[in-house]
Amino acid sequence: MINMNTGQKPFLGTLKRAEDTVMSFMKWILILAMSGMVGVVFLQIVSRYAFSFSLGWSEEVARLLFICITFLGAAVLARKEDHLKVTVITDMLPERAKHFAALFATSVALICGRFLVEGGWETMVREWDQRTPSLQFPMGIVFLIIFLSVCLLTLWLFVNFLIHLNRFVVGEKPEELS
């Protein structure tokens, strides 16, 4: 495995810094979107029960933020390999078999990712001019966020695949992905 901190591979170090920047940016976007969604839902609850007045746009904003949180969060979790997984069987396997199982699982996820990217693109193009009912917000922007998220998810699955392939060939123990 290449140590990114020793400067042996400056290009890989630059890629690692770029990835860290993207991850940090996405985490802040997720924090802001989640805070916004909680705020909008709270505002709707207060306006409905305290003032007997319903905000027509709040449900739509909350739904759009939830969609963005779901897909951006999925991309972040894919890189960190923090998605829900059952490891009862793989925990009993020898180290190389664990890497092989991870390679297989990541390969299946990459195949699904390919279809997500294709479907995300087609949906974005088809629905670009569609508007939301209440706010008249362009749905194309929401589908663009979904498309970019699944592209990033698939890219990070490929990076994880290469890491597991390297560890399978070299025979290193599993640890947090670099």
Summary of the structure (lengths in Angstrom):
residues: 178
radius of gyration: 20.4
end to end distance: 9.3
largest distance: 65.2
contacts: 469
relative contact order: 0.12
helix: 75%
strand: 1%
